[in-house]
Amino acid sequence: MIYNSVQQKIANKIEEESRISNWKDWKWQLKHSIKSLDKFEELTGIRFDEKERENLHKTFDKFPLSITPYYLSLISKENFRNDPVFKQAFGGIEELITLKSELEDPLSEDSDSPVEGITHRYPDRVLFHVSNICSMYCRHCTRKRKVGDIDFVPSKAQLKKGIEYIANTPHVRDVLLSGGDPFMLPDSMIDWLLSEISAIPHVEIIRIGTRMPVVLPYRITDKLVNILKKYQPLWINTHFNHPNEITASAKEALAKLADGGFPLGNQSVLLADVNDCPRIMKSLLHKLVQNRVRPYYLYQCDLSEGLSHFRTPIGKGIEIMESLIGHTSGFARPTYVIDAPGGGGKIPVMPNYIISWSTNKVVLRNYEGVITTYKEPDSYEQKMCDRDCDNCNLELNVKEIDESDAIGIERLLSDSNDSISLVPEDNERHLRREDEIVE
Ligand SMILES: *Cc1c(COP(=O)(O)O)cnc(C)c1O
């Protein structure tokens, strides 16, 4: 059902004789987003006692509340304290706890920002924050520090700085629009922004990260899809965390996007008491692939301030991956990643499958616990690659190859580079050696 009795009741409390056309109008939804405790109580019929109200006010002063009427309608009133939507949308005093290990900007996005709005961390792609607002404020937001800063939609002049940076940085081939939620921008602005970015010759693909299919699925209008269609190849990633979020309205939004021809991905966050259960996770992943969404990442919850109650040990994530690999379709399982504090980027983590190794045999285990061996070739003649692709000595017959230099561990493995180690900048032993040279 698209418009159920709970939704009807909420709609009528917001506006007498509210119509379904209002409910499904995303601007109406935004206009009536729930931003206060009183409004929340009025619309849901849930009541908190005085002490808890006081604590909630303190919480919302620091981390503001904003829930769309649609997302609110998914909360089960009877059992709200255990409700996964309630936990993601509505805060509590535990958000005011800040641990020593927590950071305001754990991913150092601000330090890796060459111009306002851009985070440039990886060699060939950038993150472009094109809006700092969202239709629903996730309580587990990694960018909590920015939420509720005066909401603003950046002007074209501000966005132009980011566009210029991309245009002037030829190795950027992939631009990831994020925010906030890029779909909070008006259609005309999205059209303009995509036309500017896609006109840059070295940009091969654009990606959009949005939570709209989850929290405000009516934002995915035919008009929006028709605008997006002009800018293929366009990849869209969304953020479902729990199977309860995959409603009839959400399915309709996903179908519009999939029919529009956009490859769809999903990034979930592993959250304590929300989805830290192999069965819930599997149910979510199966529902996603049924709706043509490919699970992309499962994130370990970041070390942002006020998220300690959401965090699980990494072992929980590994346990979940163990329950998925081999047990369900390969394309139904995400890559579990830890976004390294300090800006190191995403680090994939998995259970171990290699048990032992000799010069010609590898001992492996499978998902059932069966131990098996893989016999390696008796002779494998190593051909040295000199990275001169124009005159490929391996005669691999390659065209249009990326000839940038190897970095990091790839460089250590490369034949054509004589680096033998990577040394931390402040390694004392090496600093002493430099001193010796100076003397
Ligand atoms: C996640 C992220 C990307 C994209 O990474 P992929 O692994 O390619 O999805 C790019 N830039 C930043 C800063 C990111 O955090």
The ligand as a Gaussian input file, in Angstrom:
#p B3LYP/6-31G(d) Opt

LIG

0 1
 C       34.310000       6.736000      -0.555000
 C       35.032000       7.840000      -1.175000
 C       35.261000       7.857000      -2.559000
 C       34.798000       6.765000      -3.476000
 O       35.423000       5.565000      -3.170000
 P       35.049000       4.242000      -3.978000
 O       35.744000       3.160000      -3.228000
 O       35.569000       4.429000      -5.365000
 O       33.561000       4.112000      -3.959000
 C       35.961000       8.924000      -3.070000
 N       36.417000       9.922000      -2.281000
 C       36.228000       9.912000      -0.951000
 C       36.769000      11.017000      -0.140000
 C       35.521000       8.877000      -0.355000
 O       35.310000       8.895000       0.963000

